[in-house]
């Protein structure tokens, strides 16, 4: 990239560095450190890559055997079947329940994997398959090496085995995984590990020598790894947080997914609606979810994308859950309502007015999603009903529209608030930020937050902008202040 002069000078600089590392009298420690930073790339180039997909559910703290269970959703053989690995069977069961909704009964599970921590770096050159253990042994703790040898000899009847090697360093050091193939005419065929897989092994174990060693992509699916790119420390605070999302439509669904990706440990999704094709343009769910209950479909989506998050779904109204399952709200840290359904909002504010341990966040978008609002009440007794009319219209709107801007659907008695996906995503980001601040303990008094995006476009959409004017050159703003004073007509 860049001009010809830059490319030439950059190439010469790289060559100069290589020569400085290898010339007579150069520092061996510096040279070794350079190779170690890239050592796995040298290994993988010599080995090639196995096609099978491995997911390690927890990063072991010590050398250990790894139990295996194939993803039961993948029925047809492809050579790339996903295998879940964990240090104990209970982790596999929990992951299976989160992913497919039921806990399996595992009988005689197989252990085709082994996890070990390297104390030093093996040679850059990968040995012949039969010399693999001799290549590794000097760089392992003596006890770990003994465990690895015992496992390797006991599992010699398996055509496919994996050795996950944590490189020297701290607890977040990279992991390099070796796929050891022992025999078989189809070396690219993936292995399947079922609930009773160990019972399929021969009664007398046969130790087949390795015939091929390849690299295997190994992803670690524990919470620390998933959230490792967020260095703010907020994710650790949110691990025990419990959030109830009342409404998971185009706004609430996006907020729920954002909170899950931010590290919220437990989500409860409440919504009686079903996904229809008109929702697809701005909802986080897709065409495969058409006809399904939004809460249950989003629960499945989060389970699939972020299985370390606990998710519960109720396909009914919030009032029903409050009556039948009061513990859902009693255990919550924050309740977020985005339904634009005034009876549900009134029921929640009625509880809030009597004092609750949970905070309440009400959020909505004005028509065409140029403006969005959040009313946030922390723990305690607060009531925002005076800020709305008897029909649930906010008394401090920033935009005005004919017929209120709400579009009625023909023949079904329902309506929707118009707006595109980008505008809704902008409002959802504001809502999520406010929610995370509340969960982090950063808000102690009632708060009103508003998002304004391109207010001059309101007129082109047939409305009138009556909110705060933005400075010249500013197209987007977020305002934060105390709740507005109730108007006289609200008394």
Kinemage of the C-alpha trace (Angstrom):
@kinemage 1
@onewidth
@group {chain A} dominant
@subgroup {mainchain}
@vectorlist {calphas} color= white
{ca unk a 1} P 0.000 0.000 0.000
{ca unk a 2} L 1.148 3.537 -0.669
{ca unk a 3} L 3.347 5.197 -3.265
{ca unk a 4} L 6.108 3.261 -5.082
{ca unk a 5} L 8.708 5.139 -3.041
{ca unk a 6} L 7.014 4.141 0.221
{ca unk a 7} L 6.697 0.477 -0.805
{ca unk a 8} L 10.402 0.270 -1.691
{ca unk a 9} L 11.561 1.995 1.509
{ca unk a 10} L 9.238 -0.139 3.655
{ca unk a 11} L 10.492 -3.337 2.022
{ca unk a 12} L 14.101 -2.327 2.581
{ca unk a 13} L 13.356 -1.545 6.232
{ca unk a 14} L 11.852 -5.009 6.711
{ca unk a 15} L 14.846 -6.636 5.030
{ca unk a 16} L 17.174 -4.582 7.211
{ca unk a 17} L 15.462 -5.930 10.333
{ca unk a 18} L 15.728 -9.544 9.129
{ca unk a 19} L 19.432 -9.101 8.368
{ca unk a 20} L 20.050 -7.470 11.750
{ca unk a 21} L 18.538 -10.500 13.496
{ca unk a 22} L 20.596 -13.052 11.568
{ca unk a 23} L 23.990 -11.390 11.088
{ca unk a 24} L 27.057 -12.477 12.996
{ca unk a 25} L 27.123 -11.120 16.535
{ca unk a 26} L 23.382 -10.331 16.675
{ca unk a 27} L 21.504 -10.827 19.945
{ca unk a 28} L 20.217 -14.383 20.246
{ca unk a 29} L 17.570 -13.408 22.811
{ca unk a 30} L 16.124 -10.752 20.485
{ca unk a 31} L 16.114 -13.220 17.598
{ca unk a 32} L 14.396 -15.908 19.682
{ca unk a 33} L 11.765 -13.448 20.906
{ca unk a 34} L 11.014 -12.450 17.317
{ca unk a 35} L 10.517 -16.073 16.261
{ca unk a 36} L 8.375 -16.837 19.314
{ca unk a 37} L 5.979 -14.040 18.466
{ca unk a 38} L 5.285 -15.793 15.178
{ca unk a 39} L 6.038 -19.402 16.084
{ca unk a 40} L 2.531 -20.756 15.495
{ca unk a 41} L 2.529 -19.399 11.947
{ca unk a 42} L 5.760 -21.334 11.271
{ca unk a 43} L 4.205 -24.499 12.698
{ca unk a 44} L 0.945 -24.212 10.769
{ca unk a 45} L 2.747 -23.667 7.460
{ca unk a 46} L 4.523 -26.976 7.915
{ca unk a 47} L 1.404 -28.882 8.921
{ca unk a 48} L -1.613 -27.733 6.985
{ca unk a 49} L -5.014 -27.216 8.569
{ca unk a 50} L -7.657 -29.696 9.687
{ca unk a 51} L -11.178 -28.808 8.571
{ca unk a 52} L -12.943 -29.838 11.768
{ca unk a 53} L -14.214 -27.045 14.006
{ca unk a 54} L -13.305 -27.241 17.712
{ca unk a 55} L -14.840 -25.133 20.472
{ca unk a 56} L -13.294 -25.223 23.956
{ca unk a 57} L -15.964 -24.240 26.468
{ca unk a 58} L -13.596 -23.255 29.264
{ca unk a 59} L -9.890 -22.516 29.426
{ca unk a 60} L -8.370 -25.120 31.782
{ca unk a 61} L -6.247 -23.935 34.679
{ca unk a 62} L -4.084 -27.075 34.623
{ca unk a 63} L -3.253 -30.011 32.375
{ca unk a 64} L -6.377 -32.063 31.824
{ca unk a 65} L -8.244 -34.419 29.540
{ca unk a 66} L -10.998 -32.898 27.453
{ca unk a 67} L -14.422 -34.491 27.143
{ca unk a 68} L -16.135 -34.154 23.767
{ca unk a 69} L -19.648 -33.821 22.399
{ca unk a 70} L -20.488 -33.145 18.750
{ca unk a 71} L -22.963 -30.368 18.032
{ca unk a 72} L -26.252 -32.326 17.770
{ca unk a 73} L -27.684 -29.766 15.322
{ca unk a 74} L -25.271 -30.929 12.607
{ca unk a 75} L -26.732 -34.204 11.391
{ca unk a 76} L -25.221 -34.472 7.906
{ca unk a 77} L -21.488 -35.334 7.609
{ca unk a 78} L -19.385 -32.572 6.085
{ca unk a 79} L -15.850 -33.057 7.402
{ca unk a 80} L -16.232 -29.773 9.271
{ca unk a 81} L -18.486 -30.933 12.111
{ca unk a 82} L -18.271 -28.875 15.278
{ca unk a 83} L -17.017 -30.647 18.408
{ca unk a 84} L -17.426 -29.091 21.845
{ca unk a 85} L -14.607 -29.773 24.317
{ca unk a 86} L -14.610 -29.224 28.078
{ca unk a 87} L -12.709 -30.335 31.164
{ca unk a 88} L -15.851 -31.818 32.721
{ca unk a 89} L -19.101 -33.330 31.519
{ca unk a 90} L -21.243 -30.793 33.390
{ca unk a 91} L -19.879 -27.959 31.207
{ca unk a 92} L -20.898 -29.868 28.089
{ca unk a 93} L -24.374 -30.436 29.509
{ca unk a 94} L -24.844 -26.774 30.383
{ca unk a 95} L -23.663 -25.649 26.965
{ca unk a 96} L -25.932 -28.156 25.243
{ca unk a 97} L -28.915 -26.949 27.271
{ca unk a 98} L -28.178 -23.292 26.488
{ca unk a 99} L -27.718 -24.058 22.811
{ca unk a 100} L -30.549 -26.468 22.023
{ca unk a 101} L -32.795 -25.969 25.043
{ca unk a 102} L -32.427 -29.345 26.725
{ca unk a 103} L -29.895 -31.041 28.985
{ca unk a 104} L -28.576 -34.349 27.617
{ca unk a 105} L -27.886 -37.526 29.540
{ca unk a 106} L -24.276 -38.383 28.740
{ca unk a 107} L -23.209 -41.999 29.218
{ca unk a 108} L -19.537 -42.946 28.968
{ca unk a 109} L -18.417 -39.751 27.179
{ca unk a 110} L -15.192 -39.843 25.204
{ca unk a 111} L -12.034 -37.816 25.940
{ca unk a 112} L -10.323 -37.286 22.573
{ca unk a 113} L -8.571 -34.113 23.684
{ca unk a 114} L -5.820 -33.094 26.079
{ca unk a 115} L -4.870 -29.616 27.291
{ca unk a 116} L -1.348 -28.786 28.449
{ca unk a 117} L 0.630 -25.660 29.296
{ca unk a 118} L 4.032 -25.354 27.637
{ca unk a 119} L 6.835 -24.238 29.956
{ca unk a 120} L 9.129 -23.350 27.057
{ca unk a 121} L 9.016 -23.271 23.260
{ca unk a 122} L 9.579 -26.435 21.193
{ca unk a 123} L 11.685 -26.283 18.054
{ca unk a 124} L 10.395 -24.377 15.022
{ca unk a 125} L 10.545 -27.537 12.933
{ca unk a 126} L 7.583 -29.886 13.303
{ca unk a 127} L 8.787 -33.486 13.720
{ca unk a 128} L 7.579 -36.643 11.994
{ca unk a 129} L 4.242 -37.842 13.482
{ca unk a 130} L 5.818 -40.702 15.425
{ca unk a 131} L 8.231 -38.265 17.145
{ca unk a 132} L 5.548 -35.850 18.334
{ca unk a 133} L 5.708 -36.738 22.034
{ca unk a 134} L 9.485 -36.580 22.086
{ca unk a 135} L 9.221 -33.094 20.554
{ca unk a 136} L 6.815 -31.916 23.272
{ca unk a 137} L 8.007 -33.714 26.412
{ca unk a 138} L 11.048 -31.519 27.292
{ca unk a 139} L 8.844 -28.417 27.284
{ca unk a 140} L 6.141 -29.665 29.663
{ca unk a 141} L 5.982 -29.902 33.418
{ca unk a 142} L 6.970 -33.461 34.427
{ca unk a 143} L 3.545 -34.244 35.935
{ca unk a 144} L 1.754 -32.784 32.925
{ca unk a 145} L 3.962 -34.829 30.620
{ca unk a 146} L 3.115 -38.031 32.504
{ca unk a 147} L -0.612 -37.271 32.185
{ca unk a 148} L -0.254 -36.553 28.463
{ca unk a 149} L 1.609 -39.833 27.841
{ca unk a 150} L -0.980 -41.844 29.765
{ca unk a 151} L -3.854 -40.238 27.862
{ca unk a 152} L -2.095 -40.634 24.521
{ca unk a 153} L -1.507 -44.354 25.003
{ca unk a 154} L -5.011 -45.015 26.344
{ca unk a 155} L -6.690 -43.229 23.434
{ca unk a 156} L -4.632 -44.867 20.685
{ca unk a 157} L -7.748 -46.566 19.266
{ca unk a 158} L -9.183 -43.188 18.230
{ca unk a 159} L -8.577 -42.103 14.662
{ca unk a 160} L -8.824 -38.449 15.666
{ca unk a 161} L -7.247 -36.832 18.713
{ca unk a 162} L -6.388 -33.267 19.667
{ca unk a 163} L -3.659 -31.781 21.837
{ca unk a 164} L -4.276 -28.166 22.835
{ca unk a 165} L -1.042 -26.417 23.788
{ca unk a 166} L -1.130 -23.179 25.746
{ca unk a 167} L 2.008 -21.240 24.869
{ca unk a 168} L 4.308 -19.885 27.605
{ca unk a 169} L 3.010 -16.698 29.169
{ca unk a 170} L 0.178 -15.471 31.348
{ca unk a 171} L -3.383 -16.778 31.659
{ca unk a 172} L -4.365 -15.258 28.300
{ca unk a 173} L -1.512 -16.799 26.290
{ca unk a 174} L -2.409 -18.114 22.807
{ca unk a 175} L -3.462 -21.752 22.343
{ca unk a 176} L -2.170 -23.876 19.480
{ca unk a 177} L -4.070 -27.070 18.745
{ca unk a 178} L -2.620 -30.194 17.093
{ca unk a 179} L -4.834 -32.698 15.293
{ca unk a 180} L -3.328 -36.187 15.529
{ca unk a 181} L -4.663 -38.643 12.944
{ca unk a 182} L -3.835 -42.262 13.676
{ca unk a 183} L -5.214 -44.201 10.730
{ca unk a 184} L -8.047 -44.408 8.232
{ca unk a 185} L -8.395 -43.912 4.472
{ca unk a 186} L -10.431 -40.680 4.796
{ca unk a 187} L -8.144 -38.294 6.626
{ca unk a 188} L -10.422 -35.302 6.025
{ca unk a 189} L -13.489 -36.983 7.459
{ca unk a 190} L -14.599 -35.372 10.706
{ca unk a 191} L -15.145 -37.366 13.894
{ca unk a 192} L -18.484 -37.463 15.703
{ca unk a 193} L -18.772 -37.819 19.474
{ca unk a 194} L -22.207 -38.710 20.753
{ca unk a 195} L -23.725 -39.126 24.188
{ca unk a 196} L -22.642 -42.793 24.291
{ca unk a 197} L -19.547 -42.494 22.092
{ca unk a 198} L -17.087 -44.221 24.423
{ca unk a 199} L -19.087 -47.435 24.267
{ca unk a 200} L -18.241 -47.718 20.585
{ca unk a 201} L -14.535 -48.147 21.297
{ca unk a 202} L -13.070 -51.670 21.064
{ca unk a 203} L -13.102 -53.662 24.278
{ca unk a 204} L -9.325 -54.038 23.901
{ca unk a 205} L -7.690 -50.711 23.106
{ca unk a 206} L -5.374 -50.730 20.089
{ca unk a 207} L -2.580 -48.184 20.022
{ca unk a 208} L -2.294 -46.971 16.431
{ca unk a 209} L 0.753 -44.787 15.795
{ca unk a 210} L 0.104 -41.287 14.406
{ca unk a 211} L 0.298 -40.977 10.638
{ca unk a 212} L -0.532 -37.283 10.250
{ca unk a 213} L -0.320 -34.132 12.393
{ca unk a 214} L -2.173 -30.994 11.403
{ca unk a 215} L -3.101 -27.681 12.965
{ca unk a 216} L -6.706 -27.214 14.059
{ca unk a 217} L -8.545 -23.985 14.666
{ca unk a 218} L -9.600 -23.914 18.313
{ca unk a 219} L -11.932 -21.248 19.652
{ca unk a 220} L -12.307 -20.692 23.397
{ca unk a 221} L -15.907 -19.948 24.280
{ca unk a 222} L -15.613 -18.835 27.870
{ca unk a 223} L -16.818 -15.423 28.953
{ca unk a 224} L -13.342 -13.960 29.454
{ca unk a 225} L -12.309 -14.829 25.898
{ca unk a 226} L -15.523 -13.556 24.309
{ca unk a 227} L -15.263 -10.174 26.021
{ca unk a 228} L -11.477 -9.875 25.890
{ca unk a 229} L -11.553 -6.977 23.387
{ca unk a 230} L -13.358 -4.749 25.907
{ca unk a 231} L -10.619 -3.397 28.173
{ca unk a 232} L -12.884 -0.986 30.078
{ca unk a 233} L -13.667 -3.496 32.845
{ca unk a 234} L -17.441 -2.992 32.478
{ca unk a 235} L -18.018 -6.558 31.285
{ca unk a 236} L -16.754 -7.975 34.590
{ca unk a 237} L -19.230 -5.811 36.497
{ca unk a 238} L -22.107 -6.995 34.307
{ca unk a 239} L -21.542 -10.733 34.720
{ca unk a 240} L -24.050 -10.957 37.577
{ca unk a 241} L -26.449 -8.337 36.200
{ca unk a 242} L -30.079 -9.335 35.580
{ca unk a 243} L -32.071 -7.339 33.024
{ca unk a 244} L -35.736 -7.752 32.067
{ca unk a 245} L -36.536 -6.524 28.549
{ca unk a 246} L -40.251 -5.836 28.153
{ca unk a 247} L -40.698 -5.680 24.407
{ca unk a 248} L -38.193 -7.138 21.927
{ca unk a 249} L -39.342 -5.483 18.737
{ca unk a 250} L -37.151 -3.442 16.425
{ca unk a 251} L -35.905 -1.318 19.343
{ca unk a 252} L -36.022 -3.767 22.254
{ca unk a 253} L -34.602 -6.642 20.225
{ca unk a 254} L -31.563 -4.600 19.190
{ca unk a 255} L -31.046 -3.384 22.762
{ca unk a 256} L -31.280 -6.937 24.135
{ca unk a 257} L -28.631 -8.193 21.723
{ca unk a 258} L -26.356 -5.218 22.440
{ca unk a 259} L -26.616 -5.826 26.185
{ca unk a 260} L -25.774 -9.501 25.724
{ca unk a 261} L -22.712 -8.573 23.669
{ca unk a 262} L -21.717 -6.044 26.328
{ca unk a 263} L -21.535 -8.744 28.989
{ca unk a 264} L -24.909 -8.715 30.782
{ca unk a 265} L -25.060 -12.152 32.399
{ca unk a 266} L -28.816 -12.769 32.521
{ca unk a 267} L -31.607 -11.524 30.242
{ca unk a 268} L -35.353 -12.069 30.486
{ca unk a 269} L -37.246 -11.338 27.266
{ca unk a 270} L -40.987 -10.553 27.399
{ca unk a 271} L -43.081 -9.971 24.270
{ca unk a 272} L -46.399 -11.462 23.062
{ca unk a 273} L -45.851 -10.648 19.362
{ca unk a 274} L -44.804 -12.855 16.462
{ca unk a 275} L -42.324 -11.949 13.732
{ca unk a 276} L -43.817 -10.982 10.365
{ca unk a 277} L -42.171 -10.041 7.084
{ca unk a 278} L -42.768 -6.300 7.657
{ca unk a 279} L -40.494 -6.556 10.724
{ca unk a 280} L -37.453 -7.816 8.816
{ca unk a 281} L -36.253 -4.427 7.580
{ca unk a 282} L -35.234 -3.239 11.040
{ca unk a 283} L -35.324 -6.254 13.389
{ca unk a 284} L -32.301 -8.266 14.524
{ca unk a 285} L -34.150 -11.488 13.639
{ca unk a 286} L -34.301 -12.796 10.079
{ca unk a 287} L -36.446 -14.657 7.568
{ca unk a 288} L -35.820 -18.043 9.219
{ca unk a 289} L -37.701 -16.709 12.263
{ca unk a 290} L -40.887 -15.646 10.449
{ca unk a 291} L -43.999 -16.844 12.237
{ca unk a 292} L -42.143 -17.447 15.499
{ca unk a 293} L -42.688 -15.664 18.792
{ca unk a 294} L -40.198 -12.788 18.911
{ca unk a 295} L -39.123 -13.465 22.500
{ca unk a 296} L -38.466 -17.168 21.895
{ca unk a 297} L -36.744 -16.605 18.541
{ca unk a 298} L -34.475 -13.943 20.044
{ca unk a 299} L -33.733 -16.239 22.967
{ca unk a 300} L -32.565 -18.859 20.471
{ca unk a 301} L -30.516 -16.263 18.586
{ca unk a 302} L -28.690 -15.127 21.735
{ca unk a 303} L -28.144 -18.711 22.876
{ca unk a 304} L -26.573 -19.495 19.524
{ca unk a 305} L -24.454 -16.349 19.256
{ca unk a 306} L -23.504 -15.867 22.931
{ca unk a 307} L -24.018 -19.139 24.833
{ca unk a 308} L -22.401 -17.799 28.006
{ca unk a 309} L -25.427 -15.516 28.486
{ca unk a 310} L -28.400 -16.938 30.378
{ca unk a 311} L -31.643 -16.092 28.552
{ca unk a 312} L -35.267 -16.721 29.533
{ca unk a 313} L -38.245 -15.907 27.282
{ca unk a 314} L -41.927 -15.249 27.980
{ca unk a 315} L -44.226 -14.897 24.974
{ca unk a 316} L -46.891 -12.940 26.812
{ca unk a 317} L -47.579 -9.513 28.309
{ca unk a 318} L -45.504 -8.012 31.106
{ca unk a 319} L -48.566 -7.812 33.356
{ca unk a 320} L -49.031 -11.580 33.093
{ca unk a 321} L -45.413 -12.228 34.057
{ca unk a 322} L -45.661 -9.774 36.957
{ca unk a 323} L -48.670 -11.719 38.270
{ca unk a 324} L -47.569 -15.304 37.555
{ca unk a 325} L -43.803 -14.977 37.937
{ca unk a 326} L -43.173 -12.071 40.313
{ca unk a 327} L -39.671 -13.373 41.069
{ca unk a 328} L -38.595 -12.335 37.552
{ca unk a 329} L -38.924 -8.676 38.540
{ca unk a 330} L -37.942 -9.131 42.193
{ca unk a 331} L -34.525 -10.494 41.144
{ca unk a 332} L -33.966 -7.914 38.390
{ca unk a 333} L -31.443 -5.090 38.532
{ca unk a 334} L -33.006 -3.185 35.637
{ca unk a 335} L -36.278 -3.385 33.701
{ca unk a 336} L -36.289 -1.941 30.171
{ca unk a 337} L -39.643 -1.310 28.491
{ca unk a 338} L -39.715 -0.480 24.768
{ca unk a 339} L -43.184 -1.724 23.855
{ca unk a 340} L -44.884 1.634 23.166
{ca unk a 341} L -47.811 -0.176 24.817
{ca unk a 342} L -49.225 2.246 27.380
{ca unk a 343} L -51.044 -0.328 29.590
{ca unk a 344} L -47.793 -2.259 30.086
{ca unk a 345} L -45.856 0.922 30.768
{ca unk a 346} L -48.487 2.058 33.286
{ca unk a 347} L -48.298 -1.286 35.103
{ca unk a 348} L -44.537 -0.965 35.436
{ca unk a 349} L -44.614 2.673 36.583
{ca unk a 350} L -47.333 1.780 39.073
{ca unk a 351} L -44.984 -0.767 40.667
{ca unk a 352} L -42.107 1.683 40.450
{ca unk a 353} L -44.123 4.402 42.215
{ca unk a 354} L -44.498 2.086 45.215
{ca unk a 355} L -40.732 1.577 45.410
{ca unk a 356} L -38.678 -1.216 43.838
{ca unk a 357} L -35.131 -2.471 44.097
{ca unk a 358} L -34.919 -2.570 40.305
{ca unk a 359} L -34.400 0.441 38.109
{ca unk a 360} L -36.840 1.195 35.291
{ca unk a 361} L -35.881 2.450 31.841
{ca unk a 362} L -38.612 3.422 29.388
{ca unk a 363} L -37.458 4.062 25.828
{ca unk a 364} L -39.157 4.849 22.543
{ca unk a 365} L -38.650 6.426 19.146
{ca unk a 366} L -40.661 9.302 17.744
{ca unk a 367} L -42.060 8.731 14.206
{ca unk a 368} L -39.443 8.191 11.471
{ca unk a 369} L -36.739 7.544 14.141
{ca unk a 370} L -35.141 10.993 13.869
{ca unk a 371} L -35.647 11.379 17.623
{ca unk a 372} L -35.584 8.890 20.485
{ca unk a 373} L -36.009 9.216 24.250
{ca unk a 374} L -35.066 7.428 27.458
{ca unk a 375} L -36.616 8.000 30.874
{ca unk a 376} L -34.543 6.276 33.530
{ca unk a 377} L -35.440 5.834 37.187
{ca unk a 378} L -32.893 4.213 39.542
{ca unk a 379} L -33.739 1.995 42.505
{ca unk a 380} L -36.443 3.460 44.739
{ca unk a 381} L -39.852 5.073 44.257
{ca unk a 382} L -40.305 7.150 41.068
{ca unk a 383} L -43.254 7.806 38.770
{ca unk a 384} L -43.053 9.221 35.228
{ca unk a 385} L -46.739 8.816 34.329
{ca unk a 386} L -47.300 12.557 34.748
{ca unk a 387} L -45.031 13.165 31.753
{ca unk a 388} L -47.522 11.440 29.452
{ca unk a 389} L -51.133 12.010 28.406
{ca unk a 390} L -53.883 9.569 29.288
{ca unk a 391} L -53.237 7.846 25.941
{ca unk a 392} L -49.519 7.525 26.605
{ca unk a 393} L -48.250 10.380 24.409
{ca unk a 394} L -45.124 12.097 25.713
{ca unk a 395} L -45.826 15.718 26.605
{ca unk a 396} L -42.356 16.910 25.567
{ca unk a 397} L -42.073 15.711 21.987
{ca unk a 398} L -39.412 17.043 19.668
{ca unk a 399} L -41.424 16.387 16.488
{ca unk a 400} L -45.024 16.917 15.402
{ca unk a 401} L -46.857 14.863 12.778
{ca unk a 402} L -50.284 14.627 11.224
{ca unk a 403} L -52.372 11.931 12.934
{ca unk a 404} L -49.558 11.637 15.457
{ca unk a 405} L -47.257 10.109 12.863
{ca unk a 406} L -48.414 6.594 13.706
{ca unk a 407} L -49.451 4.437 10.728
{ca unk a 408} L -52.532 2.272 11.225
{ca unk a 409} L -52.535 -1.176 9.643
{ca unk a 410} L -55.703 -2.035 7.727
{ca unk a 411} L -58.303 -4.415 9.126
{ca unk a 412} L -56.317 -5.575 12.167
{ca unk a 413} L -56.581 -2.751 14.684
{ca unk a 414} L -52.776 -2.459 14.953
{ca unk a 415} L -50.334 0.279 14.020
{ca unk a 416} L -46.617 0.957 13.799
{ca unk a 417} L -44.195 3.833 14.245
{ca unk a 418} L -42.456 4.455 10.887
{ca unk a 419} L -38.694 4.619 10.576
{ca unk a 420} L -35.685 2.926 9.020
{ca unk a 421} L -33.139 0.518 10.457
{ca unk a 422} L -30.326 3.093 10.741
{ca unk a 423} L -32.456 5.492 12.742
{ca unk a 424} L -33.654 2.711 15.017
{ca unk a 425} L -30.081 1.478 15.515
{ca unk a 426} L -29.063 4.996 16.538
{ca unk a 427} L -31.837 5.137 19.160
{ca unk a 428} L -31.002 1.600 20.338
{ca unk a 429} L -27.373 2.607 20.895
{ca unk a 430} L -28.500 5.471 23.136
{ca unk a 431} L -30.785 3.142 25.098
{ca unk a 432} L -28.055 0.535 25.569
{ca unk a 433} L -25.555 3.134 26.759
{ca unk a 434} L -28.018 4.432 29.346
{ca unk a 435} L -28.782 0.882 30.498
{ca unk a 436} L -25.108 -0.001 30.910
{ca unk a 437} L -24.491 3.157 32.936
{ca unk a 438} L -27.403 2.284 35.207
{ca unk a 439} L -26.138 -1.275 35.674
{ca unk a 440} L -22.644 0.001 36.434
{ca unk a 441} L -23.954 2.191 39.248
{ca unk a 442} L -23.317 5.435 37.405
{ca unk a 443} L -26.840 6.877 37.750
{ca unk a 444} L -28.425 7.757 41.089
{ca unk a 445} L -31.120 10.267 40.089
{ca unk a 446} L -33.873 10.201 37.415
{ca unk a 447} L -32.506 10.909 33.964
{ca unk a 448} L -33.962 12.012 30.614
{ca unk a 449} L -31.814 11.247 27.566
{ca unk a 450} L -32.740 12.218 24.011
{ca unk a 451} L -31.139 11.328 20.698
{ca unk a 452} L -31.524 13.776 17.792
{ca unk a 453} L -30.472 12.859 14.262
{ca unk a 454} L -30.699 15.189 11.236
{ca unk a 455} L -33.593 17.306 12.571
{ca unk a 456} L -33.818 19.237 9.283
{ca unk a 457} L -34.938 16.036 7.546
{ca unk a 458} L -38.147 15.982 9.610
{ca unk a 459} L -39.757 18.551 7.314
{ca unk a 460} L -38.990 16.497 4.201
{ca unk a 461} L -40.790 13.572 5.854
{ca unk a 462} L -43.922 15.636 6.410
{ca unk a 463} L -43.401 16.631 10.039
{ca unk a 464} L -42.276 19.611 12.075
{ca unk a 465} L -39.241 19.701 14.358
{ca unk a 466} L -39.935 21.558 17.631
{ca unk a 467} L -37.035 20.296 19.734
{ca unk a 468} L -33.756 22.000 20.715
{ca unk a 469} L -31.870 23.533 17.813
{ca unk a 470} L -28.479 22.024 17.087
{ca unk a 471} L -25.415 24.212 16.449
{ca unk a 472} L -24.570 24.928 12.830
{ca unk a 473} L -22.776 21.984 11.270
{ca unk a 474} L -24.039 19.454 13.829
{ca unk a 475} L -26.325 16.747 12.454
{ca unk a 476} L -26.516 14.450 15.453
{ca unk a 477} L -26.613 15.023 19.214
{ca unk a 478} L -27.465 13.303 22.478
{ca unk a 479} L -28.917 15.360 25.326
{ca unk a 480} L -28.924 14.318 28.970
{ca unk a 481} L -30.686 16.087 31.826
{ca unk a 482} L -33.177 15.667 34.673
{ca unk a 483} L -36.770 14.723 34.009
{ca unk a 484} L -38.903 17.583 32.661
{ca unk a 485} L -41.424 19.182 35.000
{ca unk a 486} L -44.964 17.747 34.638
{ca unk a 487} L -47.241 20.124 32.758
{ca unk a 488} L -50.351 21.575 34.371
{ca unk a 489} L -52.686 19.432 32.290
{ca unk a 490} L -51.001 16.374 33.789
{ca unk a 491} L -52.184 17.315 37.284
